[in-house]
Amino acid sequence: MPKIDLHGVVDELEPEKEKYTKAFLIGKEAFVDAYNIFMDPDFQSKKEWKVEIDNENVKIHSKHYSFGNVFALKVWQFYKVTVALL
């Protein structure tokens, strides 16, 4: 049975869910990638990140990693959105 350990939290697939092994392990890899980005000192300062949009409401940065581009969004104003469900 596949088992993963992320920062001391252990999770194991049950035998009847073994068909999800690939997705389980890909999820772990994605979590590790995200954690490494968030813990990078340059993430908070956005040093070496490209500014894509910068206006009075939002600022968007991007940075290329080996697996693709990552975008970071910061919003200053929130807008109320009304959604009508039909």
C-alpha positions in Angstrom: 0.0 0.0 0.0 1.3 3.5 -0.9 2.2 5.6 2.1 3.3 9.3 2.2 4.8 11.3 5.0 4.5 15.1 4.8 6.1 17.0 7.6 5.2 14.2 10.1 1.6 13.6 8.8 1.4 10.1 7.5 -1.3 9.0 5.1 -1.8 5.6 3.6 -4.1 4.4 0.8 -6.5 1.7 1.8 -6.1 -1.5 -0.3 -9.5 -1.0 -2.1 -8.3 2.5 -3.3 -5.0 1.3 -4.7 -6.1 2.3 -8.2 -5.6 5.9 -7.1 -1.9 5.4 -6.3 -0.6 7.6 -9.1 -2.9 10.5 -8.2 -2.0 10.1 -4.5 1.7 10.3 -5.2 1.3 13.2 -7.7 -0.7 15.1 -5.0 2.2 14.6 -2.6 4.7 16.0 -5.2 2.5 19.0 -5.8 2.2 19.7 -2.1 6.0 19.6 -1.7 6.5 21.9 -4.7 3.9 24.4 -3.2 5.5 24.2 0.2 8.9 24.9 -1.2 7.6 28.0 -3.1 5.8 29.4 0.0 8.8 28.8 2.3 11.3 30.4 -0.2 12.4 33.8 1.4 11.9 35.4 -2.1 8.2 34.5 -2.1 7.3 37.1 0.4 9.5 39.8 -1.0 8.8 38.8 -4.6 12.5 39.2 -5.4 13.2 37.9 -8.9 9.5 37.7 -9.6 8.1 39.5 -12.7 5.3 42.0 -12.1 2.4 41.1 -14.6 -0.2 43.6 -13.3 0.0 46.4 -10.8 -2.9 48.8 -10.3 -4.9 50.2 -7.4 -6.8 47.0 -6.9 -4.5 44.1 -7.6 -0.8 43.1 -8.0 0.1 39.9 -9.8 3.6 38.5 -9.9 4.9 35.5 -11.9 8.0 33.3 -11.8 9.0 30.5 -14.0 9.8 27.1 -12.4 10.9 23.9 -14.0 7.3 22.7 -14.0 5.8 25.9 -15.4 4.8 29.5 -14.4 3.6 30.3 -10.9 1.4 33.3 -10.3 1.0 35.2 -7.0 -2.0 37.5 -6.6 -2.6 40.2 -4.0 -5.9 42.0 -3.9 -6.6 45.3 -2.1 -10.3 45.9 -2.8 -13.0 43.3 -2.9 -16.1 43.6 -5.0 -19.4 42.2 -4.1 -20.6 39.8 -6.8 -24.1 38.6 -7.1 -24.7 35.3 -8.9 -28.1 34.3 -10.1 -28.6 30.5 -10.3 -31.0 29.4 -12.9 
